Amino acid sequence: MHKSIYIPFLLIVLFDMTHTARGQSIYLDNIDNNTSAVKKAGVSKEFIYVFEIKKDKLRDSGIAVVITYDTSGCVVSSERYDLPFDPKAKTIYYYNDRLKLIKMATSYSKQTPATVEIAYDSVGREIFRSEYSRFRRLIEWKEYNEMGKLHLVYNKFNNSKRYLHRKYYYSPIGRLQRLESFDEFGRWTYTERIEFGRHSLELNVFLENPLLKKLNHTSWFNKDQQLVKRRYYQDNAEQYSDHYYKYNADGTIAEWAVYSDGKLVSLKRHHYYYFD
């Protein structure tokens, strides 16, 4: 079963990165919108080790994640460590009878616990999500259009009595064209406008505010079997950053390099180990 890496949420809506790692979103400590059970036949544990090089120097510490699967191949827990194996967080995953993820409970070594609960409609689409901890609470509702595409997302944070919301607009063939965001009083705050290139992994995203000023411009494209992100900043059109993702033959990420103005500033290398 395909699993989407969590880069910006908008990009996940645009296309499913079917070649990425099944456990990668767990490593990144983010929750994407693909909540189907992760399948990994014949594996009971997966160990992911990531170390980072900055300015040609290997950091003394790295990140390790241990992912445990049940007999059906679903992720049942993930444990994150800052090396040398200093425990940081552990998440337990719960599924319904359709193997759809319905709850995640995370405990932290130095923070209060956090819980995420998810609900679906009769055809298996996510319609409700609640995230809460001692210092944060988020409620999210989702609505879909007649094509089955995500159309409206409502968010309410903490004790707010009003919802923020986002609207999604599509072309006649179902491609996302723009996303408009509104504050709790219904005022338009910004638009993300999408332009596709010659294939689905080549696109441009323009972030614009109500004054029609471009806040930033992000480009995604393939280059020599790498997914590259280049972002142009508003204050200096010549300033940019590049993110290069290299993949192993099985689709897991091998390297993640970040360049600023053409200079390497960070390189993360990923290593995977599997146990039957």
N, C-alpha and C positions, 0 to 999 in steps of 0.2 A: 504494500500500500504506500502511496506516495506521501511524502511529508515535506512541508514547506519550511525553509529557513526563515527566520524572522529578520528581515531587513525592514524598511518602513512598511507600515500596514497597507498603504496604498498600493505598493508593488505586489503584495500578496493578492490583493483583489484583482490586479491586472492579469496576472498569469501565475500558474502553478509551476514552481521550479522543481520539476519532477526528478532532477538528478542530484538533489541535495541529501544530506545525511538525515537519517530517521531520528537521531537523537540530538541534532544540532540545536534546535530551539530550546531544548532542556539545558544545554551547556550555556546558552546565552541568557538564561534566566528570564526569558520572555514567554508570553503566551500568544500563539498565533491563532488564526481563525479556522485552522484545520483540526478539528477535535475528534476525528475518527481514531480508533485504536491504532497504535503503531504496531506493525507486524515484523517480527524477526524470527523466522522459524529456526529451531534447533539451537538457540542461544539463550542462556539463562542470565548471564551478566555481560555487560559491555563496559569497558574501562576506556575513558577518553582523557588523554593527557595533552595539555596545551602549554607551551612555553613561549615567551615573547622576547624578541630582540629589539632593543632600542638604541639607536646611534651606535650600531655595531657591537653592543654589549649585551650579553645574556643576563637577564634578570635572575636574581638569586631565588626568586619564588615563581611558581607557575600555578596553573589551575588543573585540577583533576576532577572528573565526574565519574561516578560508578552508577550505572543504570541496571536495574533488575527487571527481568521479564517473567511473566507467568507461563504456564504450559501452552496457552493459546497464542503467545507472542505479544501480549500487551505489556506495556511498561507499567509496573506496579509501584516502583519507587526510583528516585534519583537522589544521589548524595553528592554534594559539592564540597570540595576541599581547596584551600589555598595551601600549596605545598610548603614545607614538608608535612602534608596530611593534617593540616589544621582544619577541623570540620567547621563549615560555614552554614550549610543549610541542608535540610532533607525534606523531600516532597513525596507524599503518598498520593496515588492516583486511583480514582474510583470510576467504574463504568456501569452503564445500564445493560439490559439484556440484549441490546443491539450493538454492544461494544462501542458505544459513544461515550466519550469522557463527560462525566457529570459533576465531578468534584476533584479539587486538588487542595491538599492541606500541607502547608509548608511550615516547618519549625526552623528557627535560626538560632545560632549559638549566642548572639549578642543582640537580638531584636525580638520583638513580640511576634507570635505566630500570625500567619496569614492564611486565609481560606478563599477559594474561588468555587462558586457553584454555577452550573450551566444547565439551561433547559432548551428543549427542541420542540419544533412543531411535528405534525403527523408524518411529514415526509423527511424528517431528519435534519432540518435546517436550524441552526442556532438562532433562538429568538430572545433569550434572556441570559444575562451574566451578572453575577454579583461578586464583587471582590471586597473583602473587608479584613481589617486588622485593628489594632488598638488606635492607631493614628490616621487611618485612611479607610474610606468606604466609597465604593463606586457601584452604581446600578446602571445597567445598560440594556436597552430594548432595541430590537432590530425588526424592520419590516421589509418585505420583498415586493417587487413589482410583478406584473402579469407574466413576465418572462422568467420569473424565478430568480432574478438578480437582486442583490442587496440594494435597497432604495433609500431607506431612512435609518439612522442610528441616533438614539437618544441617550444622553449621558447625564447622570446626576452625581455630584461629588459631595461626600460628607453630609452635612446637614442642610444643604441647599434645598429650597422648596421648588426650584425651577430646573428645567432640563436644558442643557446645551443640545444641539442636534446638527447632524451632517446629512446632506442630500447627495445622492449619486446619480449621474446622468450618463446614458449609454447611447451608442450609435444604433442604427436599425439592425445591425448584425450582432449587437450585444457587447461591443467593446466599450469599456469605460472611457468617457471623454473628459469628464470633469467632476470634481468634488467640491461642494460649497459648504462652508462651516458657518454656524450662527451661534450667537451668544445666548444667554438665558432669557434675554428680552426679545429674541427673534431678529436681532440686528446682524447683518452679514459681516463677518470678520475677515475671511480670506477665501480664496479659491485656489484649488490645485487643478491646473489644466494639463491634459495629457496629449502628446503628439507621438504617434507611432512611427517607427522607421520602416525599413523594408521587411522586417520579420519581427516576431513577437518579443524577442529579447533585445530590441533596439527601440528605445523610447526616450522622450524628454518630458520632464515634469516641471511646470512653471508655477511657482507659488506667488500669488498676487493678492494685494490688500484692497480694500474698498476704494482707495484713491487711484487704483489701476497702476500702482507702482510694483515692479517686479521685486519680490523679496529675495528670491534665489532661484536658481535654475539647476536642476539635477538631470544628468544624462546617464542612461543605462544602455550598455551594448556589449556584444561579444567580441573578444579580440583573442585570436589564437587559443580557442577553447577556454577562455577566462571570461568571467563576468566582471565588467569594469563599471564603477560608479565615478562620475566626475561631477563635482558640485561647484558652481560659480557663485561667488558671494556678491551681495548687493553693493557693498561699499567699495569693492575693487573688482572690476570685471575680469582682470587678468589673474586674480588669485583663484586657485582651484585646489582640490584634493582628488586623488585617484585611489580607489580601492580595488585591488586585484584578488580574485578568488580562484585558486587552483584546486582541482578535484582529483581524487584517486579513481581508479577504474570502477570501483563499486559505488561511486557517487558521493562518498564522504569528502569533506573538505580537507585538503592537504596543507594549504598555506593561505594566509590572509595578510596581504601586504598593504600598507597605507603610505601614500606619498603626498607631500605637501609642496606645491610649486615644483614638482618634478624630483624632490629629494625624499629618499626613504626615511620615514620617521618611526615606523613600527612594522615588525614582521612576526606573525604568530604561526607556529607550526603545530599541527595536530597529529597525534598518534593514537591508534585504536587497537584494543586488545579484546578478544572475545573468549568466553568460557562456556562450555557446554554444560 
